[in-house]
């Protein structure tokens, strides 16, 4: 990772945009975790639903990873951070 060699200045608008993106990231991750917990609860109460619920459960970590990657890409772009 290559950091900028000079100080980085962000406008109020850019800070607001990053804050909105961070808020969306938190919201998305909470939603994915909630779906995982809901799937586990359904499986506990109705074991016969395990196969159907496992697909929901298994999809969530990938979605969390995608959301984090999207945010980190925008964050690195805002601060001019480059991958080596």
Buried (B, 14 or more C-beta within 10 A) or exposed (E): EEEEEEEEEEEEEEEEBBEEBEEEBEEBBEBBEEBBEEBBEBBEEEEEEBEEBEEBBEBBEEBBEEBEEBBEEBBBEBBEBEEE
